[in-house]
Amino acid sequence: MYRLEEETEADAAEVEALYDLCFAPGRTALSSYRLRNGVPPVKALCLVLRDGDGILAAVIRYWPVRIAGRRVLLLGPVAVHPTRQGEGLGALLIHESLGEARRLGWERVMLVGDAPYYRRFGFRKLERVEMPPPTNPDRVLGMELQPGAWGGVEGPVVRVPQTGG
């Protein structure tokens, strides 16, 4: 049995260790990280999944960004411990967090990732959204949490001010 909870300050070191385990050493140099640097995450959507013994199995985080002055959720990173991959934990975190994002009034979400994996959640390539380089435009994906939410939202993705999303 797993326990799904909002990430707390006490989880931070363990979460970062899981990200280090799951991703390449240069992960913090990616364009997504530059958009997150110095910006608080959307706490209500940053989730940890622990097993019955309290061991961290999977995590997901979200960050606010802006495109054309409109607020957008940036999903990621999501990570599942290598010993737990294939159990559907990443999908569970994505489904749960997207449902909560919709409930909280977010209209649109984006990420940089593999289209074949994220397509099953409803993500599609964003044709007119530009992530900072070097980002492969084919990996810039988005999803509407409200119908028509991506209409007219195009251009460069920018950091939000320190004061919020």
Backbone as a printed PyTorch tensor [residue, N CA C, xyz], in Angstrom:
tensor([[[  0.8370,  -1.1880,   0.0000],
         [  0.0000,   0.0000,   0.0000],
         [  0.8760,   1.2440,   0.0000]],

        [[  0.4560,   2.2380,  -0.7340],
         [  1.2130,   3.4880,  -0.8250],
         [  0.4510,   4.6180,  -0.1610]],

        [[  1.2050,   5.6060,   0.3030],
         [  0.6530,   6.7980,   0.9460],
         [  1.0340,   8.0100,   0.0980]],

        [[  0.0410,   8.7410,  -0.3910],
         [  0.2470,   9.9300,  -1.2140],
         [  0.0800,  11.1600,  -0.3450]],

        [[  1.1050,  12.0300,  -0.3420],
         [  1.0850,  13.2200,   0.5080],
         [  1.7020,  14.4040,  -0.2210]],

        [[  1.3460,  15.5960,   0.2370],
         [  1.9980,  16.8030,  -0.2610],
         [  3.4400,  16.8180,   0.2490]],

        [[  4.3690,  17.1700,  -0.6220],
         [  5.7780,  17.2600,  -0.2270],
         [  5.9460,  18.3480,   0.8310]],

        [[  6.7870,  18.0680,   1.8250],
         [  7.0820,  19.0480,   2.8690],
         [  8.5770,  19.3680,   2.8450]],

        [[  8.9630,  20.3720,   3.6280],
         [ 10.3860,  20.7240,   3.7480],
         [ 11.2040,  19.5270,   4.2230]],

        [[ 10.6240,  18.7120,   5.0820],
         [ 11.3280,  17.5440,   5.6120],
         [ 11.6460,  16.5090,   4.5340]],

        [[ 10.9090,  16.5480,   3.4200],
         [ 11.1190,  15.6000,   2.3180],
         [ 12.2020,  16.0510,   1.3400]],

        [[ 12.5870,  17.3140,   1.3890],
         [ 13.4000,  17.9270,   0.3380],
         [ 14.6810,  17.1580,   0.0090]],

        [[ 15.4780,  16.8120,   0.9970],
         [ 16.7500,  16.1240,   0.7280],
         [ 16.5190,  14.7530,   0.0970]],

        [[ 15.5280,  14.0380,   0.5880],
         [ 15.2210,  12.7140,   0.0550],
         [ 14.6910,  12.8080,  -1.3820]],

        [[ 13.8690,  13.8140,  -1.6510],
         [ 13.3420,  14.0250,  -3.0030],
         [ 14.4800,  14.3470,  -3.9650]],

        [[ 15.3720,  15.2530,  -3.5670],
         [ 16.5100,  15.5940,  -4.4280],
         [ 17.4010,  14.3800,  -4.6850]],

        [[ 17.5820,  13.5320,  -3.6810],
         [ 18.3750,  12.3170,  -3.8560],
         [ 17.7210,  11.3860,  -4.8720]],

        [[ 16.3940,  11.2980,  -4.8590],
         [ 15.7050,  10.4650,  -5.8470],
         [ 15.8670,  11.0490,  -7.2450]],

        [[ 15.7570,  12.3670,  -7.3680],
         [ 15.9940,  12.9940,  -8.6760],
         [ 17.4250,  12.7310,  -9.1480]],

        [[ 18.3870,  12.8340,  -8.2660],
         [ 19.7780,  12.5510,  -8.6300],
         [ 19.9400,  11.1160,  -9.1100]],

        [[ 19.2550,  10.1980,  -8.4660],
         [ 19.3280,   8.7840,  -8.8300],
         [ 18.7000,   8.5240, -10.1990]],

        [[ 17.6030,   9.2050, -10.4850],
         [ 16.8260,   8.9220, -11.6970],
         [ 17.2500,   9.7050, -12.9340]],

        [[ 17.9330,  10.8290, -12.7520],
         [ 18.2610,  11.6810, -13.8910],
         [ 19.7620,  11.8850, -14.0270]],

        [[ 20.1600,  12.3180, -15.2100],
         [ 21.5750,  12.5530, -15.5110],
         [ 22.1430,  13.6420, -14.6140]],

        [[ 23.4610,  13.5970, -14.3810],
         [ 24.1010,  14.5750, -13.4960],
         [ 23.8770,  16.0350, -13.9100]],

        [[ 23.7390,  16.3120, -15.1840],
         [ 23.5750,  17.6900, -15.6350],
         [ 22.1430,  18.1790, -15.6500]],

        [[ 21.2380,  17.4990, -14.9440],
         [ 19.8150,  17.8360, -15.0260],
         [ 19.5090,  19.2820, -14.6620]],

        [[ 20.2390,  19.8450, -13.7240],
         [ 19.9260,  21.2070, -13.2830],
         [ 20.3660,  22.2750, -14.2840]],

        [[ 21.0690,  21.8810, -15.3280],
         [ 21.4580,  22.8330, -16.3670],
         [ 20.4110,  22.9280, -17.4800]],

        [[ 19.3960,  22.0820, -17.4410],
         [ 18.3640,  22.0830, -18.4790],
         [ 17.5210,  23.3540, -18.4120]],

        [[ 16.9130,  23.7000, -19.5390],
         [ 16.1170,  24.9270, -19.6080],
         [ 14.9690,  24.9320, -18.5980]],

        [[ 14.3710,  23.7930, -18.3450],
         [ 13.2850,  23.7300, -17.3570],
         [ 13.7600,  24.1790, -15.9920]],

        [[ 14.9760,  23.8040, -15.6250],
         [ 15.5080,  24.1960, -14.3190],
         [ 15.7840,  25.6840, -14.2550]],

        [[ 16.1850,  26.2900, -15.3620],
         [ 16.4080,  27.7360, -15.3640],
         [ 15.1030,  28.4820, -15.1080]],

        [[ 13.9880,  27.9290, -15.5700],
         [ 12.6880,  28.5510, -15.3220],
         [ 12.2420,  28.3810, -13.8700]],

        [[ 12.7600,  27.3550, -13.2050],
         [ 12.3850,  27.0670, -11.8130],
         [ 13.2810,  27.7670, -10.8060]],

        [[ 14.4860,  28.1130, -11.2080],
         [ 15.4940,  28.6440, -10.3010],
         [ 14.9830,  29.8800,  -9.5600]],

        [[ 14.9510,  29.7860,  -8.2360],
         [ 14.5320,  30.9150,  -7.4170],
         [ 13.0350,  31.1270,  -7.3540]],

        [[ 12.2630,  30.2330,  -7.9690],
         [ 10.8090,  30.3560,  -7.9840],
         [ 10.2260,  29.2500,  -7.1050]],

        [[  9.3690,  29.5950,  -6.1580],
         [  8.7600,  28.5460,  -5.3330],
         [  7.8690,  27.6330,  -6.1800]],

        [[  7.8900,  26.3280,  -5.9110],
         [  6.9910,  25.4160,  -6.6320],
         [  5.5480,  25.6330,  -6.1900]],

        [[  4.6290,  25.0260,  -6.9150],
         [  3.2140,  25.0530,  -6.5460],
         [  3.0310,  23.9340,  -5.5180]],

        [[  3.1380,  24.2990,  -4.2610],
         [  3.2120,  23.3220,  -3.1600],
         [  2.0770,  22.3070,  -3.1570]],

        [[  0.8690,  22.7390,  -3.4270],
         [ -0.2830,  21.8330,  -3.3660],
         [ -0.2080,  20.7210,  -4.4030]],

        [[  0.6470,  20.8950,  -5.4080],
         [  0.7630,  19.8990,  -6.4820],
         [  2.0600,  19.1040,  -6.4180]],

        [[  2.9240,  19.4230,  -5.4840],
         [  4.1890,  18.6940,  -5.3150],
         [  3.9220,  17.5440,  -4.3530]],

        [[  3.9480,  16.3360,  -4.8880],
         [  3.5130,  15.1720,  -4.1430],
         [  4.6230,  14.1410,  -3.9800]],

        [[  4.5610,  13.4350,  -2.8630],
         [  5.4520,  12.2950,  -2.6270],
         [  4.5810,  11.0620,  -2.4270]],

        [[  5.1070,   9.9410,  -2.8720],
         [  4.4300,   8.6600,  -2.7190],
         [  5.3610,   7.7390,  -1.9500]],

        [[  4.9100,   7.2910,  -0.7850],
         [  5.7260,   6.4360,   0.0810],
         [  5.0540,   5.0750,   0.2390]],

        [[  5.8880,   4.0550,   0.3910],
         [  5.3370,   2.7180,   0.6130],
         [  4.9400,   2.5610,   2.0910]],

        [[  4.4540,   1.3930,   2.4470],
         [  3.9940,   1.1320,   3.8000],
         [  5.0560,   1.2810,   4.8630]],

        [[  6.3300,   1.1820,   4.4700],
         [  7.4390,   1.3630,   5.4050],
         [  7.9410,   2.8010,   5.4440]],

        [[  7.2770,   3.6930,   4.6890],
         [  7.6820,   5.0930,   4.6590],
         [  8.8100,   5.3970,   3.6890]],

        [[  9.1640,   4.4340,   2.8460],
         [ 10.2590,   4.6330,   1.8800],
         [  9.7280,   5.3660,   0.6570]],

        [[ 10.4480,   6.3910,   0.2410],
         [ 10.0460,   7.2010,  -0.9040],
         [ 10.0880,   6.3750,  -2.1790]],

        [[  8.9560,   6.2870,  -2.8720],
         [  8.8550,   5.5010,  -4.0930],
         [  8.7850,   6.3810,  -5.3420]],

        [[  8.1380,   7.5470,  -5.2360],
         [  7.9550,   8.4020,  -6.4070],
         [  7.6360,   9.8330,  -5.9660]],

        [[  7.9460,  10.7790,  -6.8540],
         [  7.7040,  12.1970,  -6.5680],
         [  7.2960,  12.9240,  -7.8440]],

        [[  6.5890,  14.0320,  -7.6510],
         [  6.2390,  14.9050,  -8.7700],
         [  6.2280,  16.3390,  -8.2530]],

        [[  6.6590,  17.2560,  -9.0970],
         [  6.6380,  18.6830,  -8.7500],
         [  6.0580,  19.4880,  -9.9060]],

        [[  5.5320,  20.6550,  -9.5690],
         [  5.0080,  21.6070, -10.5490],
         [  5.5200,  22.9990, -10.2010]],

        [[  5.6840,  23.8140, -11.2420],
         [  6.1810,  25.1810, -11.0880],
         [  5.3340,  26.1290, -11.9310]],

        [[  5.1610,  27.3470, -11.4690],
         [  4.4540,  28.3300, -12.2840],
         [  5.4030,  28.9580, -13.3030]],

        [[  4.9160,  29.1240, -14.5150],
         [  5.6220,  29.8770, -15.5520],
         [  4.5890,  30.7660, -16.2330]],

        [[  5.0570,  31.5940, -17.1310],
         [  4.1410,  32.4590, -17.8900],
         [  4.4440,  32.3580, -19.3750]],

        [[  3.3730,  32.4240, -20.1540],
         [  3.4690,  32.5050, -21.6150],
         [  2.4810,  33.5790, -22.0310]],

        [[  2.9620,  34.5810, -22.7430],
         [  2.1080,  35.6810, -23.1930],
         [  1.3140,  36.2850, -22.0330]],

        [[  1.9590,  36.3720, -20.8640],
         [  1.3200,  36.9570, -19.7000],
         [  0.3250,  36.0550, -18.9900]],

        [[  0.1150,  34.8600, -19.4900],
         [ -0.8530,  33.9210, -18.9010],
         [ -0.1270,  32.9080, -18.0320]],

        [[ -0.7570,  32.5390, -16.9410],
         [ -0.1310,  31.5690, -16.0520],
         [ -0.2940,  30.1520, -16.6060]],

        [[  0.7820,  29.3900, -16.4530],
         [  0.8550,  28.0200, -16.9600],
         [  1.5770,  27.1770, -15.9060]],

        [[  1.1350,  25.9570, -15.7230],
         [  1.8500,  25.0100, -14.8670],
         [  2.9250,  24.3100, -15.6740]],

        [[  4.1080,  24.2180, -15.1180],
         [  5.2000,  23.4480, -15.7150],
         [  5.3490,  22.1840, -14.8810]],

        [[  4.9760,  21.0480, -15.4620],
         [  5.0600,  19.7640, -14.7670],
         [  6.4870,  19.2650, -14.8190]],

        [[  6.9530,  18.8070, -13.6890],
         [  8.2380,  18.1320, -13.6720],
         [  9.1940,  18.7390, -12.6630]],

        [[ 10.1060,  17.9170, -12.2840],
         [ 10.2440,  16.5420, -12.7260],
         [  9.3440,  15.5690, -11.9660]],

        [[  9.0900,  14.4490, -12.6390],
         [  8.4270,  13.3170, -12.0150],
         [  9.4390,  12.1790, -12.0290]],

        [[  9.5710,  11.4880, -10.9060],
         [ 10.5540,  10.4050, -10.8250],
         [ 10.0050,   9.2530, -10.0010]],

        [[ 10.3450,   8.0560, -10.4360],
         [  9.9780,   6.8350,  -9.7290],
         [ 11.2680,   6.0840,  -9.4290]],

        [[ 11.4180,   5.6340,  -8.1940],
         [ 12.6210,   4.8900,  -7.8250],
         [ 12.7970,   3.7110,  -8.7830]],

        [[ 14.0240,   3.4620,  -9.2390],
         [ 14.2540,   2.3830, -10.2040],
         [ 13.6940,   1.0240,  -9.7780]],

        [[ 13.6550,   0.7430,  -8.4860],
         [ 13.1200,  -0.5460,  -8.0330],
         [ 11.5960,  -0.5940,  -8.0690]],

        [[ 10.9590,   0.5550,  -8.3270],
         [  9.4890,   0.6370,  -8.3500],
         [  8.9510,   0.9460,  -9.7480]],

        [[  9.8310,   1.1190, -10.7140],
         [  9.3680,   1.4490, -12.0600],
         [  8.5840,   0.2790, -12.6450]],

        [[  7.5910,   0.6120, -13.4580],
         [  6.7400,  -0.3990, -14.0590],
         [  5.5050,  -0.7320, -13.2370]],

        [[  5.3520,  -0.0990, -12.0840],
         [  4.1910,  -0.3470, -11.2200],
         [  3.0590,   0.6540, -11.4590]],

        [[  3.2800,   1.6260, -12.3510],
         [  2.2580,   2.6350, -12.6200],
         [  2.2520,   3.7920, -11.6370]],

        [[  3.3300,   3.9330, -10.8650],
         [  3.3650,   5.0020,  -9.8540],
         [  3.4740,   6.3860, -10.4800]],

        [[  4.2530,   6.5100, -11.5510],
         [  4.3560,   7.7970, -12.2360],
         [  2.9980,   8.2170, -12.7840]],

        [[  2.2930,   7.2790, -13.4000],
         [  0.9590,   7.5650, -13.9350],
         [ -0.0040,   7.9700, -12.8200]],

        [[  0.0950,   7.2950, -11.6910],
         [ -0.7460,   7.6380, -10.5430],
         [ -0.4970,   9.0790, -10.1050]],

        [[  0.7720,   9.4520,  -9.9740],
         [  1.1030,  10.8270,  -9.5650],
         [  0.6040,  11.8460, -10.5830]],

        [[  0.7780,  11.5510, -11.8570],
         [  0.3390,  12.4780, -12.9080],
         [ -1.1800,  12.6410, -12.8620]],

        [[ -1.9130,  11.5480, -12.8290],
         [ -3.3810,  11.6320, -12.7860],
         [ -3.8710,  12.3820, -11.5480]],

        [[ -3.3480,  12.0350, -10.3910],
         [ -3.7890,  12.6730,  -9.1450],
         [ -3.4760,  14.1680,  -9.1450]],

        [[ -2.2730,  14.5180,  -9.5470],
         [ -1.8740,  15.9260,  -9.5060],
         [ -2.6000,  16.7560, -10.5550]],

        [[ -2.8480,  16.1980, -11.7350],
         [ -3.5950,  16.9480, -12.7560],
         [ -5.0420,  17.1770, -12.3070]],

        [[ -5.6240,  16.1880, -11.6540],
         [ -6.9710,  16.3700, -11.1120],
         [ -7.0120,  17.4700, -10.0670]],

        [[ -6.0070,  17.4970,  -9.2080],
         [ -5.9400,  18.5460,  -8.1850],
         [ -5.6810,  19.9160,  -8.8190]],

        [[ -4.8440,  19.9600,  -9.8480],
         [ -4.5790,  21.2290, -10.5400],
         [ -5.8720,  21.7840, -11.1410]],

        [[ -6.6430,  20.9180, -11.7430],
         [ -7.9310,  21.3320, -12.3180],
         [ -8.8470,  21.8500, -11.1960]],

        [[ -8.9070,  21.1310, -10.0950],
         [ -9.7430,  21.5320,  -8.9670],
         [ -9.3250,  22.8940,  -8.4020]],

        [[ -8.0150,  23.1680,  -8.4290],
         [ -7.4910,  24.4350,  -7.9110],
         [ -7.6430,  25.5950,  -8.8890]],

        [[ -8.1580,  25.3280, -10.0860],
         [ -8.4180,  26.3930, -11.0380],
         [ -7.3480,  26.6450, -12.0780]],

        [[ -6.3300,  25.7970, -12.1350],
         [ -5.3400,  25.9290, -13.2090],
         [ -6.0030,  25.5430, -14.5190]],

        [[ -5.6320,  26.2360, -15.5910],
         [ -6.2740,  26.0090, -16.8840],
         [ -5.4370,  25.1980, -17.8570]],

        [[ -4.1110,  25.3110, -17.7350],
         [ -3.2320,  24.6550, -18.7140],
         [ -1.9560,  24.2030, -18.0360]],

        [[ -1.3740,  23.1440, -18.5870],
         [ -0.1360,  22.6030, -18.0520],
         [  0.7610,  22.2190, -19.2160]],

        [[  2.0620,  22.3510, -18.9980],
         [  3.0270,  21.9880, -20.0370],
         [  4.1780,  21.2310, -19.3990]],

        [[  4.9760,  20.6070, -20.2520],
         [  6.1710,  19.9030, -19.8090],
         [  7.1090,  19.7250, -20.9890]],

        [[  8.3150,  19.3030, -20.6780],
         [  9.2700,  18.8950, -21.7040],
         [  9.4820,  17.4080, -21.4720]],

        [[  9.0700,  16.5920, -22.4510],
         [  9.1550,  15.1480, -22.2420],
         [  8.8810,  14.3580, -23.5020]],

        [[  8.7680,  13.0650, -23.3190],
         [  8.5680,  12.1350, -24.4260],
         [  7.0840,  12.0500, -24.7740]],

        [[  6.7490,  12.4940, -25.9980],
         [  5.3530,  12.5000, -26.4350],
         [  4.6890,  11.1250, -26.3420]],

        [[  5.3490,  10.0320, -26.7420],
         [  4.6660,   8.7330, -26.6580],
         [  4.2300,   8.3710, -25.2320]],

        [[  5.0040,   8.7530, -24.2330],
         [  4.6270,   8.4630, -22.8450],
         [  3.5050,   9.3830, -22.3850]],

        [[  3.6400,  10.6850, -22.5970],
         [  2.6980,  11.6560, -22.0480],
         [  1.4020,  11.7900, -22.8480]],

        [[  1.3670,  11.2750, -24.0660],
         [  0.1610,  11.3450, -24.8910],
         [ -1.0220,  10.6640, -24.1850]],

        [[ -0.7670,   9.5850, -23.4730],
         [ -1.8590,   8.8510, -22.8140],
         [ -2.5410,   9.6490, -21.7110]],

        [[ -1.9010,  10.7270, -21.2500],
         [ -2.5030,  11.5910, -20.2430],
         [ -3.2320,  12.7770, -20.8800]],

        [[ -3.1000,  12.9150, -22.2030],
         [ -3.7510,  14.0100, -22.9100],
         [ -2.8210,  15.1090, -23.3740]],

        [[ -1.5080,  14.9180, -23.2340],
         [ -0.5540,  15.9270, -23.6790],
         [ -0.3270,  15.8330, -25.1810]],

        [[ -0.1740,  17.0070, -25.8030],
         [  0.1000,  17.1100, -27.2420],
         [  1.2060,  18.1380, -27.4530]],

        [[  1.8580,  18.0350, -28.5810],
         [  2.9280,  18.9790, -28.9210],
         [  2.3580,  20.3970, -28.9930]],

        [[  3.0800,  21.3320, -28.3830],
         [  2.7010,  22.7500, -28.4460],
         [  3.4720,  23.3850, -29.5950]],

        [[  2.7880,  23.7330, -30.6330],
         [  3.4280,  24.2370, -31.8530],
         [  4.0280,  25.6310, -31.7100]],

        [[  3.3800,  26.5050, -30.9430],
         [  3.8220,  27.9050, -30.8970],
         [  4.2680,  28.3440, -29.5080]],

        [[  4.7860,  27.3980, -28.7570],
         [  5.3320,  27.7020, -27.4320],
         [  6.8230,  27.4330, -27.4850]],

        [[  7.6170,  28.4040, -27.0250],
         [  9.0730,  28.3140, -27.1470],
         [  9.7290,  28.2320, -25.7720]],

        [[ 10.3190,  27.0730, -25.5070],
         [ 11.1230,  26.9120, -24.2920],
         [ 12.4910,  27.5320, -24.5550]],

        [[ 13.1620,  27.9960, -23.5030],
         [ 14.5240,  28.5020, -23.6900],
         [ 15.4220,  27.3970, -24.2640]],

        [[ 16.3940,  27.7770, -25.0830],
         [ 17.3000,  26.7660, -25.6400],
         [ 18.2380,  26.2260, -24.5670]],

        [[ 18.7930,  25.0560, -24.7470],
         [ 18.5400,  24.1600, -25.8770],
         [ 17.4280,  23.1720, -25.5350]],

        [[ 16.2710,  23.3400, -26.1190],
         [ 15.1520,  22.4260, -25.9170],
         [ 14.6560,  21.9660, -27.2750]],

        [[ 14.5220,  20.6710, -27.4420],
         [ 13.9660,  20.1110, -28.6690],
         [ 12.4830,  20.4780, -28.7230]],

        [[ 12.0400,  21.2420, -29.7280],
         [ 10.6430,  21.6720, -29.7940],
         [  9.6480,  20.5080, -29.8590]],

        [[ 10.0730,  19.3510, -30.3340],
         [  9.1800,  18.1910, -30.3950],
         [  8.8480,  17.6520, -29.0060]],

        [[  9.6140,  18.0510, -27.9930],
         [  9.4040,  17.5770, -26.6250],
         [  8.6110,  18.5660, -25.7700]],

        [[  8.2180,  19.7000, -26.3520],
         [  7.4370,  20.7000, -25.6310],
         [  5.9610,  20.3380, -25.7980]],

        [[  5.3680,  19.8600, -24.7040],
         [  4.0190,  19.3020, -24.7350],
         [  3.1010,  20.0690, -23.7920]],

        [[  1.8200,  20.0880, -24.1390],
         [  0.8610,  20.7720, -23.2910],
         [ -0.4530,  20.0340, -23.2140]],

        [[ -1.2320,  20.4160, -22.2270],
         [ -2.5440,  19.8140, -22.0040],
         [ -3.4800,  20.8830, -21.4600]],

        [[ -4.7170,  20.8650, -21.9220],
         [ -5.7290,  21.7760, -21.4050],
         [ -6.4110,  21.1430, -20.2060]],

        [[ -6.4810,  21.8760, -19.1190],
         [ -7.2560,  21.4430, -17.9710],
         [ -8.6650,  22.0160, -18.0410]],

        [[ -8.8270,  23.0520, -18.8450],
         [-10.1210,  23.6550, -19.1460],
         [-10.2240,  23.7570, -20.6660]],

        [[-11.3800,  23.4940, -21.2580],
         [-11.5140,  23.5560, -22.7180],
         [-11.0890,  24.9150, -23.2760]],

        [[-10.2820,  24.8740, -24.3260],
         [ -9.8380,  26.0910, -25.0020],
         [ -8.7350,  26.8580, -24.3010]],

        [[ -8.1680,  26.3000, -23.2470],
         [ -7.2020,  27.0290, -22.4140],
         [ -5.9260,  27.4160, -23.1490]],

        [[ -5.5290,  26.6650, -24.1700],
         [ -4.3110,  27.0170, -24.9020],
         [ -4.5840,  27.9890, -26.0480]],

        [[ -5.8260,  28.3100, -26.3290],
         [ -6.1550,  29.2430, -27.4010],
         [ -5.4970,  30.5980, -27.1850]],

        [[ -4.6720,  31.0200, -28.1340],
         [ -4.0010,  32.3140, -28.0560],
         [ -2.8290,  32.3800, -27.1030]],

        [[ -2.4980,  31.2870, -26.4480],
         [ -1.3560,  31.2680, -25.5300],
         [ -0.1700,  30.7160, -26.3010]],

        [[  0.6910,  31.6180, -26.7410],
         [  1.8450,  31.2270, -27.5430],
         [  2.9810,  32.2050, -27.3020]],

        [[  4.1930,  31.7560, -27.6550],
         [  5.3650,  32.5910, -27.4710],
         [  6.3420,  31.9550, -26.5040]],

        [[  7.2990,  32.7520, -26.0260],
         [  8.3200,  32.2080, -25.1260],
         [  7.7860,  31.9270, -23.7240]],

        [[  8.3200,  30.8640, -23.1230],
         [  8.0040,  30.5130, -21.7440],
         [  8.9700,  31.3230, -20.8760]],

        [[  8.4400,  32.0210, -19.8810],
         [  9.2820,  32.8610, -19.0160],
         [  9.0350,  32.5370, -17.5530]],

        [[ 10.0500,  32.8600, -16.7440],
         [  9.9530,  32.6810, -15.2900],
         [  8.9030,  33.6370, -14.7470]],

        [[  8.2800,  33.2350, -13.6460],
         [  7.3710,  34.1450, -12.9540],
         [  8.1800,  34.9700, -11.9590]],

        [[  7.6760,  36.1100, -11.5840],
         [  8.3500,  36.8670, -10.5370],
         [  8.3400,  36.0710,  -9.2330]],

        [[  9.2290,  36.3850,  -8.3440],
         [  9.3440,  35.6870,  -7.0600],
         [  8.0410,  35.7050,  -6.2640]],

        [[  7.1560,  36.6400,  -6.5230],
         [  5.9570,  36.8120,  -5.7100],
         [  4.8330,  35.8470,  -6.0370]],

        [[  4.9200,  35.0250,  -7.0910],
         [  3.8580,  34.0570,  -7.3130],
         [  3.6450,  33.6960,  -8.7430]],

        [[  2.5810,  32.9190,  -9.0050],
         [  2.3050,  32.3350, -10.2950],
         [  1.1560,  32.9390, -10.9780]]])
